[in-house]
Amino acid sequence: MRAIARTLRRLRRSPFFAVVISVAASTAATTLVAAAAEAHPAGRWTKEERAMLRSLSLASLGPLPADPSNRYADDSAAARLGRALFFDARLSGNGKVACATCHVPASDFQDGLPLGRGVGTAARRTMPIAGTAYSAWQFWDGRADSQWSQALGPLESPVEHGATRAQLAAVLGAAYRAEYESVFGKGTLTRATTGKDGVDRVYANIGKAIAAYERRIGFAPARFDRYVAEELAGGVHSPQGTLSRDEEAGLRIFIGKGSCTNCHNGALLTDQHFHNTGIAAAPGLAVDSGRATGVRRALASEFRCDGPFSDARPDDCAELSFTVTEGPELVRAYKTPSLRNVADRAPYMHAGQLATLGDVVAHYSAAPAAPFGQSELKPLRLSADERRQLEAFLRTLSGPLAAPPGWLEAPAARR
């Protein structure tokens, strides 16, 4: 019992616990807000609605959570190395694929394709990177429980980078020895091919450096955030903080009739969880069970939070220890993506099944049955005008990315 109590105390101190509590509070408030929206279809916002708007604003985002599994997460030298590695195509089997090949900074760190394309073609859509340091789970199916673990998967995927761990260690030795050893210790790269850790330790450290770069990429305020700030301050709106009549109507649908905040809540507009939304399978792809298989892969990973390459203590890994591993709700459930910049990254869903934002709104309005598993959606039966208004609101969520100066571009080329 004492061990459980210690774990619960540690979990309560975790930034992820704060996210969960915020999501739970936001979800509980949705019913009240929906009722208020129905009762007040026009005019100013009610007290409950204002509280919801505040919770969705970027101003409510908490501090960047620590990653106890990566002791280099906030090391600026590790982040500089990670930035260089992120843009370096030598970390691939054919020397032509970098992380930035699919995670294109100028395109919100995604590639605009239905399926990611590296040395081959992947089975899922490229996910954006901004704000992912706030999530306990990575990938559409959550098969990695940290940013650094996620960064490793594509490197040796036969259809993404297609590299081997030995090849990656060789690239580090030839091109980044000084930078690597300034972060991870003098002589560590020279000893990489001997001892029990060998190239696996270098491989894990590559992921940790890339994660140190990625966790510095976030979102800057969008027009929606300026609207909320000005509305809460008294309702006098600048041109940069104004929503049109249709956009404001769409916002009312978003927090009310549409029940969108059941999943798209908090400042990042995601609950960071997994849901079956009844999306059709993409033609020609193998059966994809989503979180049902993803959670098993996370638990089996040698790079998990409580694994041999993690810097965390076992009781730092509550997310992994208490995750749900079985149940029909996991079948074909996929991670809720952030809606920030959503209008700028078509096509949509985990395999690019829907071409436009309008198609997405129409899907959620109709709530078709899932091809397998059980969809969580209920028909909204939005009118054509309501669908148009909801889409108009979603476009107000677009804004610039936030990163250290120059970090959205590749560093000077290395030989």
Secondary structure, DSSP 8 states (H G I E B T S, - for coil): -HHHHHHHHHHHHSHHHHHHHHHHHHHHHHHHHHHHHHH--SSS--HHHHHHHHHHSGGG-------TT-TTTT-HHHHHHHHHHHT-TTSSSSS---HHHHSBGGGTTB-S-SS-BSSSB-SS-----TTGGG-S-BSTT--BSSHHHHHHHHHT-TTTT---HHHHHHHHHHH-HHHHHHHH-TTTTGGGGSTTTHHHHHHHHHHHHHHHHHTT-EE---HHHHHHHHHHHTS---GGG---HHHHHHHHHHHTTT-GGGTS-TTTT--S-EE-------TT-----BHHHHHHHHHH-TTSTTSTT--S-GGG-HHHHT----SGGGTTBEE----TTGGGS-SBSTT--B-SHHHHHHHHHH----SSS----------HHHHHHHHHHHGGG---EE-STTTTS--S---
